[in-house]
Amino acid sequence: MNIGRSLLKGSVVSTIALVAQVVLAFVVTPLLVHSLGVQTYGIWLLLTSLIGQYALFDFGISSAVARFVSAASARNDEAEIHAVVNTALALFAIIGTACLLLTLGLAFFADRLASAPDEVAVVRTCVLIVGSLVAVGFPVRVFQGILKAYLRYDLIAFAGLAKLILTNLLIWILLRAGYGIVCLAVITALAGVIEYFLTIRFAYRAFPALRLGFGSYRSATRGMLLDYSWRSFILGVTQQIRFKLDLVVIASVLREKSLITHYSIGARFMDQFVELVGNLVGGQLMPVFSRYEGRGEYDLVRDRFLSATRVSAIVSVFFGASLAFYGGAFIERWMGPGFGDSTTILLILAGPFTLALSQTPGVGLLYGLSKHHLLAWICAGAAVVNLTLSVVFAKIYGMNGVALGTAVELTLNFLFVFPVVVCRVAKVPLRTFFADALFGTLAKCLLPLGLYFFAVRQLLEPGYLRLILLVVGQAVVFAPAVFYGVLRKDERELLRGAFRRRSPSAL
């Protein structure tokens, strides 16, 4: 297997899907806001945010599936693969059933989500539709784990892209025709079912010998999965608290649902930022580090960790600085007047997220070496700090305070805590990590970006074509400066090797 080429293929397709998602979201979001109204759209965001908390009930099992299927496939142990897959399916069947019951309970309290009595029935219907979709999707996570284990991130992206296109096409047609929030829920469910179907089909394509049946269920395998997954569960809980409860904080502390829409406009850029860096750099590294560890190649673990951090810093600073520079003009052109406070949210978050995402490979390292319990405790402390600061600052600074709480926590964590732990696990001197991989790279990248932004500052206006041309010009200046001025010679060769069809494994 050419690991480098597999990762590159997955990154390219995932990035294409993400770009399509971003473009379509920017096209459709104004339609949603203006068709549903700011208040109703805020209710939809709050509803989907609450149901999104169901992700916690994964309990980290899907990451365990990817981890152990990857290890078993390296040994060509089909019996072990079937034991992992079928044991995980049984666990997810139980979890999905529990989530269906939880959805019924959430629907019963729909009056708490609605702004007026006449909205209760509509909100209840949406809860039942979207909640049932998420519950049914839990067993599908096993098939996603198979695809990740075989590094078929491209197929995962294809399934997501099909869902994305269908969702936005139907939204564009039906909401313009006057349909409302219930129709939006039905569209979401229909597109989700299509994604589930494609994911299962693709899993059989990646592993044609796959056989399902309770005969492969193993109690020992269940224990192995849960021993790995409980740490991932803690991580999932803490990540939800850190990044998915902002809208709930606004709704409960500030008690103004229209602010949810304004906050989400600015914060959405950070969601796409996280996904983009994950697709390009960090999201596919876990099984790679697991393979190195399995072969005892610890020198490669350290070297690739530093190289991946440099690449992650390059990608992160390019997009993070771009968000800060172009974000205000884009939001003004995209949403129209009245959303200047959304730009403030973006500016508060852009720098801290750039610092955090530059260190994305460290997350893959901890997962790949089964040291993610350390990450769990880091994120648990960060979640407490994040939520506390967001609530306190919200009472002082309003909506901006919620973003400020997240920004302060990220800065403190990724300056003083996370790097120390990761470098200790990787056996990399902290000074080498900061000077060579992280801050050295960020400084070298900020120089050409800063010069470019200074040169074109007078040309910055809220127009799509002008913004696109400015970003293209930025990329033309930035790419060669980084390729020859930041990357090491061996890293340039690795990058070239990943593009060569018949090259030996670049990783």
C-alpha positions in Angstrom: 0.0 0.0 0.0 1.3 3.4 -0.9 0.3 5.2 2.3 1.3 8.6 1.1 -0.7 8.3 -2.1 -3.8 6.9 -0.2 -3.6 9.9 2.2 -3.2 12.3 -0.6 -6.2 10.9 -2.5 -8.3 11.0 0.6 -7.2 14.6 1.4 -7.9 15.8 -2.1 -11.4 14.2 -2.3 -12.3 15.3 1.2 -11.1 18.8 0.5 -13.2 18.9 -2.7 -16.2 17.8 -0.7 -15.5 20.4 2.0 -15.1 23.2 -0.5 -18.4 22.2 -2.1 -19.9 22.2 1.4 -18.6 25.7 2.1 -19.7 27.1 -1.2 -23.2 25.6 -1.0 -23.6 26.6 2.6 -22.7 30.2 1.7 -25.2 30.1 -1.1 -28.0 28.4 0.8 -27.7 30.0 4.3 -29.1 33.4 3.2 -32.0 31.6 1.7 -32.6 29.7 4.9 -32.4 32.8 7.1 -34.7 34.9 4.9 -37.1 32.0 4.1 -37.5 30.8 7.7 -36.8 34.1 9.4 -34.0 34.8 11.9 -36.1 33.5 14.8 -37.1 30.2 13.2 -33.7 29.6 11.8 -32.3 30.1 15.3 -34.7 27.5 16.6 -33.5 25.1 13.8 -29.8 25.7 14.8 -30.6 25.1 18.5 -32.6 21.9 17.7 -29.8 20.5 15.5 -27.2 21.5 18.1 -29.1 19.6 20.8 -29.6 16.5 18.7 -25.9 16.8 17.7 -25.1 15.9 21.2 -26.2 12.4 20.4 -22.6 12.0 19.0 -21.5 11.6 22.6 -23.2 8.2 22.6 -20.7 6.9 20.1 -18.7 6.3 23.3 -15.6 6.3 21.1 -16.5 2.9 19.6 -16.1 4.0 16.0 -12.6 5.2 16.6 -11.8 1.8 18.3 -13.2 0.0 15.2 -10.8 2.0 12.9 -7.9 1.3 15.3 -8.3 -2.4 15.6 -9.5 -3.2 12.1 -6.4 -1.3 10.9 -4.2 -3.5 13.1 -5.9 -6.7 12.1 -5.8 -5.8 8.4 -2.0 -5.4 8.6 -1.8 -9.0 9.9 -4.4 -10.2 7.3 -6.5 -11.5 10.2 -10.0 -11.6 8.7 -11.4 -13.4 11.8 -10.3 -10.6 14.0 -11.8 -8.0 11.6 -15.2 -9.8 11.6 -15.1 -10.0 15.4 -14.4 -6.3 15.8 -17.1 -5.3 13.2 -19.9 -7.5 14.4 -19.2 -6.9 18.1 -19.3 -3.1 17.4 -22.5 -3.5 15.4 -24.2 -5.2 18.4 -23.1 -2.3 20.7 -24.3 0.3 18.2 -27.7 -1.4 17.8 -28.3 -1.0 21.5 -27.1 2.6 21.5 -29.3 3.5 18.5 -32.3 2.0 20.2 -31.6 4.1 23.3 -31.3 7.2 21.2 -34.7 6.6 19.6 -36.2 6.5 23.1 -34.3 9.7 24.0 -35.7 11.3 20.9 -39.2 10.6 22.1 -38.4 12.2 25.4 -36.9 15.3 23.7 -40.0 15.6 21.5 -42.2 15.6 24.7 -40.4 18.7 25.9 -40.5 20.5 22.5 -42.4 23.4 24.1 -39.1 24.4 25.7 -37.5 24.9 22.3 -40.4 26.7 20.7 -40.8 30.5 21.0 -44.6 30.4 20.8 -47.3 27.9 21.5 -48.2 27.5 17.8 -44.6 26.4 17.0 -44.7 23.4 19.4 -46.1 20.8 17.0 -43.7 21.9 14.3 -40.7 21.7 16.6 -41.8 18.3 17.9 -42.1 16.9 14.4 -38.6 18.2 13.5 -37.1 16.6 16.6 -38.7 13.2 15.8 -37.4 13.3 12.2 -33.9 14.5 12.8 -33.4 12.5 16.1 -34.6 9.3 14.5 -32.1 9.8 11.6 -29.2 10.2 13.9 -30.2 7.2 16.0 -30.6 4.9 13.0 -27.1 6.1 11.8 -25.2 4.7 14.8 -24.6 1.2 13.3 -23.4 2.9 10.1 -20.4 4.2 12.1 -19.0 0.7 12.0 -18.8 0.8 8.2 -17.1 4.3 8.4 -14.6 2.7 10.7 -13.8 0.1 8.2 -13.2 2.7 5.5 -10.9 4.6 7.8 -9.0 1.5 8.7 -8.3 0.9 5.0 -7.5 4.6 4.4 -10.5 5.0 2.1 -11.3 8.5 3.2 -12.0 9.3 -0.4 -15.1 7.0 -0.3 -16.3 8.5 3.0 -16.0 11.9 1.3 -17.9 10.7 -1.8 -20.8 9.5 0.4 -20.8 12.9 2.2 -20.7 14.7 -1.1 -23.8 12.9 -2.4 -25.7 13.8 0.8 -24.5 17.4 0.5 -25.6 17.9 -3.1 -29.0 16.3 -2.6 -29.6 18.3 0.6 -28.8 21.7 -0.9 -30.6 21.0 -4.2 -33.8 20.1 -2.4 -33.5 23.1 0.0 -33.0 25.4 -2.9 -36.1 24.1 -4.8 -38.5 23.5 -1.9 -37.7 26.4 0.4 -38.0 28.8 -2.5 -41.4 27.3 -3.2 -42.5 28.4 0.3 -42.0 25.2 2.4 -40.8 25.6 6.0 -38.8 24.0 8.7 -40.6 20.6 8.7 -39.6 20.3 5.0 -36.0 21.1 6.0 -36.1 18.2 8.5 -37.5 15.8 5.9 -34.8 16.8 3.4 -32.1 16.3 6.0 -33.4 12.8 6.8 -33.7 11.7 3.1 -30.2 12.9 2.3 -28.9 11.2 5.4 -30.4 7.8 4.4 -28.6 8.1 1.0 -25.3 8.7 2.8 -25.8 5.7 5.0 -26.6 3.5 2.0 -23.5 4.6 0.1 -21.3 4.2 3.2 -22.3 0.6 3.6 -21.8 -0.2 -0.1 -18.3 1.4 0.0 -17.3 -0.6 3.1 -18.0 -3.8 1.2 -15.9 -2.4 -1.7 -13.0 -1.7 0.6 -13.3 -5.1 2.3 -15.2 -7.5 0.0 -14.8 -10.4 2.5 -17.0 -8.6 5.0 -19.6 -10.9 6.6 -22.2 -9.8 9.2 -23.6 -12.0 11.9 -23.9 -12.4 15.6 -21.8 -15.5 15.4 -18.7 -13.3 15.3 -19.7 -11.4 18.4 -17.0 -11.8 21.1 -17.1 -10.8 24.7 -13.3 -10.4 24.7 -13.5 -8.1 21.7 -16.2 -6.1 23.4 -13.9 -5.6 26.3 -11.1 -4.6 24.0 -13.2 -2.1 22.2 -14.6 -0.5 25.4 -11.2 -0.3 27.0 -10.0 1.8 24.1 -13.2 3.7 23.5 -13.9 5.1 27.0 -11.1 7.5 26.6 -12.5 8.6 23.2 -15.9 9.0 24.9 -14.4 11.4 27.4 -12.9 13.3 24.5 -16.2 13.4 22.7 -17.9 14.8 25.8 -15.3 17.5 26.4 -15.2 18.5 22.7 -19.0 18.9 22.6 -18.8 21.1 25.7 -15.9 23.2 24.3 -17.2 23.8 20.8 -20.9 22.7 20.5 -22.5 24.4 23.5 -21.9 28.0 22.5 -25.4 28.3 21.1 -26.9 26.8 24.2 -25.0 29.3 26.4 -26.3 32.1 24.3 -29.9 30.8 24.5 -29.7 30.2 28.3 -27.7 33.2 29.4 -28.6 35.9 26.9 -32.1 34.5 26.2 -32.2 36.0 22.7 -32.6 33.4 19.9 -31.8 36.0 17.1 -28.3 36.2 18.6 -27.9 32.4 17.9 -28.1 33.2 14.1 -25.6 36.1 14.3 -23.1 34.1 16.4 -23.4 31.0 14.1 -22.6 33.1 11.1 -19.1 34.0 12.5 -18.5 30.7 14.3 -19.4 28.7 11.1 -16.1 29.8 9.6 -14.3 28.1 12.4 -16.2 24.8 11.8 -15.1 24.8 8.2 -11.6 25.8 9.3 -11.4 22.7 11.6 -12.7 20.4 8.9 -10.4 21.8 6.2 -7.2 21.3 8.3 -8.4 17.9 9.4 -9.0 16.8 5.8 -5.7 18.2 4.5 -3.4 17.3 7.4 -4.6 15.7 10.6 -7.7 13.6 10.1 -5.9 10.6 8.5 -2.8 10.3 10.6 -4.0 8.1 13.4 -3.7 4.8 11.5 -0.4 5.9 10.0 1.2 6.4 13.5 -0.3 3.0 14.5 1.4 1.3 11.7 4.8 2.9 12.6 4.4 1.8 16.2 3.4 -1.7 15.2 6.6 -2.0 13.2 8.7 -0.5 16.0 9.7 2.5 13.8 9.8 5.1 16.6 12.2 7.4 14.8 9.7 7.7 11.9 7.0 8.5 14.5 9.0 11.4 15.7 10.2 12.6 12.3 6.7 12.4 10.7 5.2 14.1 13.7 7.4 17.1 13.3 7.0 17.2 9.5 3.2 16.9 9.8 3.2 19.7 12.4 5.1 22.0 10.0 2.6 21.2 7.2 -0.3 21.7 9.6 1.1 25.1 10.7 1.5 26.1 7.0 -2.1 25.2 6.1 -3.5 26.6 9.3 -1.8 30.0 9.1 -2.8 30.4 5.4 -6.5 29.9 6.0 -6.5 31.5 9.5 -4.9 34.7 8.3 -7.2 34.7 5.3 -10.3 34.4 7.5 -9.1 37.4 9.6 -8.3 39.5 6.5 -11.2 38.7 4.2 -13.8 37.6 6.7 -15.5 41.0 7.3 -15.8 41.8 3.6 -17.1 38.4 2.8 -19.8 38.5 5.5 -20.9 41.9 4.4 -21.3 40.7 0.8 -22.8 37.3 1.8 -25.3 38.2 4.4 -25.8 41.9 3.8 -26.0 44.7 6.4 -26.7 44.0 10.0 -24.2 41.2 10.6 -21.1 43.2 11.6 -21.2 41.5 15.0 -20.7 38.1 13.2 -17.4 39.5 11.9 -16.3 40.3 15.4 -17.0 36.7 16.4 -14.8 35.5 13.5 -11.9 37.9 14.5 -12.0 36.8 18.1 -11.7 33.1 17.2 -9.4 33.2 14.1 -6.0 33.5 15.9 -6.6 30.9 18.7 -8.0 28.4 16.2 -5.0 28.9 14.0 -2.7 28.1 17.0 -4.7 25.0 17.9 -5.1 23.6 14.4 -1.4 24.0 13.7 -0.9 21.2 16.3 -3.5 18.9 14.8 -1.0 16.1 14.1 -0.4 15.7 17.9 -4.0 14.5 18.2 -3.4 11.8 15.6 -0.2 10.8 17.4 -1.9 10.3 20.7 -4.7 8.3 19.2 -2.4 6.2 17.0 -0.2 5.3 20.0 -3.2 4.6 22.2 -2.2 7.5 24.5 -5.4 9.4 24.0 -6.3 9.0 27.6 -3.8 11.9 28.1 -5.7 13.9 25.5 -9.0 13.1 27.3 -7.8 14.6 30.6 -6.4 17.7 28.8 -9.7 18.3 27.1 -11.7 17.6 30.3 -9.9 20.4 32.0 -10.2 22.6 28.9 -13.9 22.0 28.7 -14.4 23.2 32.3 -12.3 26.3 31.6 -14.0 27.0 28.3 -17.6 26.7 29.6 -16.9 28.7 32.7 -15.2 31.5 30.9 -17.9 31.6 28.2 -20.7 31.9 30.8 -18.9 34.5 32.8 -17.8 36.6 29.8 -21.3 36.3 28.3 -22.7 38.1 31.3 -20.1 40.9 30.9 -19.5 41.2 27.1 -22.7 39.6 25.7 -22.4 37.4 22.6 -18.7 38.4 22.1 -17.9 37.0 25.6 -19.0 33.5 24.5 -16.4 33.6 21.8 -13.8 35.2 24.1 -14.2 32.3 26.5 -13.3 29.8 23.8 -10.4 32.0 22.5 -8.8 32.3 26.0 -9.0 28.6 26.7 -7.6 27.6 23.3 -4.7 30.0 23.7 -3.7 28.8 27.2 -4.1 25.1 26.3 -2.1 25.1 23.1 0.7 27.3 24.5 1.2 25.7 27.9 -0.5 22.3 28.2 -1.0 20.3 25.0 2.5 20.7 23.4 4.1 19.6 26.7 2.1 16.4 26.8 2.5 15.5 23.1 6.2 16.2 23.0 6.7 14.0 26.0 4.9 11.1 24.3 6.8 11.6 21.0 10.1 12.0 22.9 10.7 15.3 21.1 12.4 18.2 22.9 9.9 21.0 23.6 12.3 23.6 22.3 12.7 21.7 19.0 8.9 21.5 18.6 8.3 25.2 19.3 11.3 26.6 17.5 11.6 24.3 14.5 8.1 22.9 13.8 5.5 25.4 15.2 6.5 29.0 15.8 9.4 28.9 13.4 7.0 27.8 10.7 4.3 30.2 11.6 6.7 33.1 11.6 8.1 32.2 8.2 4.6 31.9 6.8 3.3 35.1 8.2 6.0 37.1 6.6 4.9 36.7 2.9 1.2 36.8 4.0 1.7 40.0 5.9 3.5 41.6 2.9 0.8 40.5 0.6 -2.0 41.8 2.8 -0.3 45.1 3.2 0.1 45.4 -0.6 -3.5 44.7 -1.5 -5.3 46.3 1.5 -6.6 49.1 -0.6 -8.2 46.6 -3.0 -10.3 44.8 -0.3 -14.0 45.3 -1.0 -17.1 43.2 -0.4 -17.4 41.6 -3.8 -17.1 37.9 -4.6 -15.0 38.2 -7.8 -12.6 40.6 -6.2 -12.2 38.4 -3.1 -11.6 35.3 -5.2 -8.9 37.0 -7.2 -7.2 38.3 -4.1 -7.1 34.8 -2.6 -5.8 33.3 -5.9 -3.1 36.0 -5.9 -2.3 35.2 -2.3 -1.9 31.5 -3.1 0.4 32.2 -6.1 2.7 34.2 -3.8 2.4 31.9 -0.8 2.9 28.5 -2.4 6.5 28.9 -3.8 7.6 30.9 -0.8 6.6 28.1 1.5 7.7 25.2 -0.6 11.2 26.5 -1.0 11.5 28.7 2.1 9.8 26.6 4.8 9.7 22.9 3.9 12.9 20.9 4.3 14.4 19.1 1.4 13.2 15.7 2.6 9.7 17.0 3.1 9.7 18.4 -0.4 10.7 15.0 -1.7 7.9 13.3 0.4 5.4 15.7 -1.1 6.6 15.0 -4.7 6.6 11.3 -4.0 3.0 11.3 -2.9 2.1 12.7 -6.4 4.0 10.0 -8.3 1.7 7.1 -9.2 4.4 4.4 -9.1 6.5 5.8 -6.3 7.3 3.7 -3.2 5.4 4.5 -0.1 5.9 8.2 0.7 5.2 7.5 4.3 
